[in-house]
Amino acid sequence: EFDSKKTENVEGNIKDDFTNIGLRNGVEINSDLEEINVKTENFSSLSTTEQRQVMLQQYIQEFKRYLWSYVPWYLYGRIVERILAGIIDCIEEIKSTWKLGTNMPVFTLKVWAMVKMADIIQLKQLRVLQIDAMPKMIRSNILRNLDKFPQLRNLGLTTGSSLFPYIIRGMKNMHNLVSFSLKYNCRQEILEALFA
């Protein structure tokens, strides 16, 4: 049975607790969630871009651990939908700031960071994943990590495309799959992985 109070509680507390997660891991986040500073000595040998990538990966892993610890199993699908909608909104907002004089490396890094946030939905207990309903910008990131969803029961794809080795690798571990949709470019290897 759906419990709306539990959902409101999860969604309402995320922003407040978001700051606390970062502070526990040496990541300092300001109150508006706009600026993140990492306090780590191990970054001295890395370039600024590499530091940001490491910091983002640490942040994503901690936020992922925090978020899914508060979500009951029957809300996984709804939370995944909201996370993806939020990522798309953020990407569109970032894209709307582009002007002729925009610093392209910084702009590209911001868009990449938002696409990378899709890693939050990599939950092995997830049952339904409709990649065909996701924006193209996020699809390739999800397909490359399809093996992180071993308990899927329903998988929807639009095309096998050039990422079919990742699809095959992921499908070999999906022993609970009961519904599979691939609308274009199905290959023999994909069918073999499906029945393996």
N, C-alpha and C positions, 0 to 999 in steps of 0.2 A: 504494500500500500504506500502511496506517495505521501510524504510528510513535508508540506510546504514550509513549516517553521524550521525544519532542519536545513532545507535549501537556503532559506533567507539567512540563517545563522552562518552557513558556510560562506555564502557570497558576501555577507556583511562584514565578516571578520577578516577576510583575506587581506584587505588593504592595511588594516591595523597591524596584523601579525606579520605582514610582508617585511616591515622594517625590522622587527625583532629577529627574523631569520637571518637577515644580512648581518646584523650586529654580532650574532653568535659565531659567525664564520669569518670574522675579520673584514667584512664588507660593510662599509658605512653608507647608509641610504638616507637622503634628506627626506623631509616630511612630505614633499610633493612627489616623491618617487621619480624624480627627474635625473638625479645625479648619483652615481655609484662610485665610491672610492675603495680600493682594496688596500688593506694594510698587510702586506706580505713581503718578507725579505727575499724570497726565492725568485722574484721577478727581475732582479738586476741583470741577469744574462739574456733576457728576452727583449725584443723590440717592442715598441709601444703597441703596435697592432697585435703582436703575439700575446702581450700582457692582457689586452682587452679580450682576446679570444679565450684565454685561460680563465679570466675572471667571469666572462659570460657563461662558460661551461660550468664552473663551480656554482654560480648563481642559479642556473637552470636546474642543476641536480638537487640543490637544497630546496628550491621552491617546489620542484616536482615531489620530493619526499614529503614536504610539509602539506601540500595541497591534497595529495591522494590519501594522506592519513586521516583527513577530516571528511572524506566523501564516502557515503555508503555505496555498496556495489551497484544498487539499482539506479543510481544517478550518474554512473560513469559516462554513459552516452550523452546525456544532457550537458554535463560539464565539458566534455570534449567539444561539443558543438559551440558552446559559449567561448571556450578558449580560442577556437579557430576563428570565430566571428570577431573577437577582440584583436587577434593578430592581424586580420585583414583590415580592420578599422585603423589600427596603428600604422600599417604599411601605407594605406591610402593617405593618412594624415602626413606621414613623412614625405610621400611623393608630392603632395600638394605644396610643400615648402620649397621645392626645387625652383631655382631661377637660373638665369643665364650665368651669373657669377658664382654659383654654388660650388663649394669645394667638393669635387666628385669623389675622392677617396673617402672622405668623412661621410658623405651622403650614401655611398655604396655600403660602407661599414654599418651604418644605421639600418638600412634595409636588410642586409645580411643578418644582423642581430635579431631583427624581428622575425625573419623566416626561421632562424635557428630556435626561436622560442617554441616552435611547433614540436620540439623534442619533449616538451612537457606532457604531451598526450601519449608518449610511448609507455604504455601500461600493459604489462603482460596479461592482466586479467580482463582486458577489454574484449567484448564479445562481438561488437559490430563496428566495421570500419568501411565507410563509403568514400573511397578516394575519388570516385568519379564526381562527387558533389563538391569537392574541394577546389579552390582556385589553383590554376596551373602553377603559380609561383611556389606553392607549398607542396604540391604533389610529389615532385622529385625528391624532396627531403624525406617525405614519409615513405616513398617506395624504396629508397636506399636503406631504410631502417625497418623494413617489413618483417624481418626476423625477430624484432622486439615485441611482436604481437602473436605469440604462439597459441593463445587460447581463443582466437577469433572463431566465431561460428558463421559470420556473414561478412563477405569481402566483396566490394564492388570496385571494379577498375574500368577505366575507359579504354585504355590501349596498353599493349605490351611494350611498345616503343623500344628505345635503345636501353632501357633499364631492365630488360627482361632477366638478366642474371640475378638481379636483386629480388625480383618477383619469385623466381625459381627457388632461390636460397630461403626466402621467407616461407613459401608455401610448403616446403619439405617438412617444416616443423609444426604446421597447422593440422593437427590430428583431429580437431573437433569441428572442422569446417563442414557446414551443411548447405551453405548457399554461396555460390561464386558467380560473379558476372564479369565478363571481359568482352566488351563490345567490338573491339577492333584488334587486328594484328595478333591473333592467337597463334602460337607456335606449338609444334610438337613437344618441345621441351617443357612448356608450361603444362600441357595436358599430362605428360608423364609425371611431373612434380605433383600435380593434383591427385593422381591416383597412386602415388608412391606410399 
